[in-house]
Amino acid sequence: MTIRNLIRFSLPALAAFAVGGAVVPASAQSSTVIIAPSAPPPPQTESVPPPPSTTVTWEAGHWGWNGSTWVWHEGHYVQRPAPAAVWEPGHWEQEASGGYVWIDGHWRS
């Protein structure tokens, strides 16, 4: 299967990334659709650090496809954009063609 990379969309600047346990706001995020030829390996075990505030949610680590091999992306905290917002985790979904596409995590209100 050929790997296809397509520009998906640009997300609003409501998200934040955690680095070393601290939450660092992101100015904007953009996503690229990645289609992998096989299912990702099982998730790695992560130690979740204590949250730096009550306004963040842990986004678990996940496997990413770099075009030739699977690479692990460590988990981090994301800033909740509204008190009632719920984080929908990203996941790999199998396509009819047999490949796997990454579906980004996002906030649901």
Secondary structure, DSSP 8 states (H G I E B T S, - for coil): ----EEEEEEE-TT-EEEETTEEEE-S-EEEEEEEESS-------------SSTTEEEE--EEEE-SSSEEEE--EEEE-SSTT-EEE--EEEE-TTS-EEEE--EEE-
